[in-house]
Amino acid sequence: MKVAWWYRGSSLLLVLFAIGHTLGFRRTDAWPDTVKPVVAGMQTVHFPADGFLRSYWDFYVGFGLFVTVMMLFAAVVAWEMADLPQETLSRMKLIRWSLAIALAVITAMTWRYFFLAPLIFSVATTTTLTVAAMLRK
């Protein structure tokens, strides 16, 4: 199979992952009642942080959106890698493998800290990027 298909597939998975992440990470209505007081505290208790007044909810949302942006950036990189000539892609070993390894680390963190839906996307994306890195044609 052509390497372009694997990079395009990983790019599409990353976009879907980013969409699901963005739509889901701030959705608190489905959380159990035992979690709601914690969320309320995260949203209402503010503290000074390097000259700004912030809450833990601000950090939660900010880092969540940061992750979305990075996933979309990785999707663009993977999409662009699909268009590279074989010779160029063969010389980009560090970038090919760094992208695959980064998603493998994200998969491990997802296994440890999150739940099934992001784990499925992480495993699928890691697989497609690893196959693409191995093919490089």
N, C-alpha and C positions, 0 to 999 in steps of 0.2 A: 504494500500500500504506500501511496505517496506521503511524504512527510507533511506536505501542505495540509492534507486532510486532518492529520493529528493536531497540528497547530490551530487550524480553524475550529476544530471540535473543542479544543481546550479553551479557545477564546470565547466561544458561545457558552460553554459551561461557566466560565468566569463571569460573564455578563448575567446569566441567570442566577448564579450564586450571589452576585452583588445586588440584584433586584430583590431576591428573597431576604437577604440580610437587611437591606435598607427598610423594607416593608415590615419586617418582623422584630427587629431588635428593640424598638421603642414601644411596641404594642403591649401594654400592661393589662388590658381588659381580660385576657385569657389566663392571667397568672392567678394562683390560688390566693384566697383571702389572707393567708398567713404571710404572704409576701408584700401585700399592699402597704402595711405600715412602714416597712423598710423603704419601699419606693417613695412613699410620701416624705419620709425623712431625707432621702437623697435629693428630692426636689425642693424641699422647703428650707433646709438648714444651709445657710450660706456662710462662707469664711473667706478671709483674705488670702489670695494666692498671687504672690509676686506683683502686688499693686492692683489686682482686680478682685472683685467680689464674685466668688464662684460657689457652686454646689457640686456635690458628687454626681448629681444628675447631669450637670454641664459636662463634666469629664466623661461620663458614660456615653452621652450623645456625641460629644466631640470625637472620642476615640472610635465610636461606632461608624461615624461618617468618614473618618480617616481610613478605616478598613475598607469601606465602600470605594473610596477614591483609588486606593492602592489596587483593589481587585480590578477596577475598570482600567487602570494603567497597565496591569499585567495582561488583561484581555487585548489591549491595543498592541502591546509588544508581541504577544503570541500571534495575533493576526498579521502583523507586519513580517514576522519571521517566516510565515507561510509563503510570502512572496519573494523571499531572498533566493538568489541563484544557489545551486548546490555547492559550488566552490566557496562562496561567501559563508554559507551556513556551516560548512565543514570547519572553517577557521574560527568559528564563534563557540568553541567548546565550553569556555567558562560561562558564557551567558546561557547557552542551552542547558547546561547542567545546574547552574545556579537557580534558574527558574523552576526546574523540576525539583531540586532539593528544597527550595523555599516552600513549595507546596507540600512536599513530604513532611516538613517540620510543622506546617499548619495542620496537616492531617493528624499528626501525633498530638498536637495541642488540642485539636477538636475532639479527639478520642478522650483526652483527659478532662477537658473542661466543659464540653458542650453536649450535644445530643444528636440524634440520628440524621435529621435532614442535612445539617451542614457537614456531617461526616460522610454522607453519600456523595455530596458535591466535591468534598476534599479528596476522597479516594478516586473518584472518576477523573478529576482534573489532574491529580498527581500521576495517574496511570497514563493519560493521554500525553502529558508533557514528558514523561519518562520514555515512552515509546518514541515520541518525536526526537528526543535527544539522542536516542540510540540509532535511529534511522539516518538522520541528518542528510537525506537525499531528497 
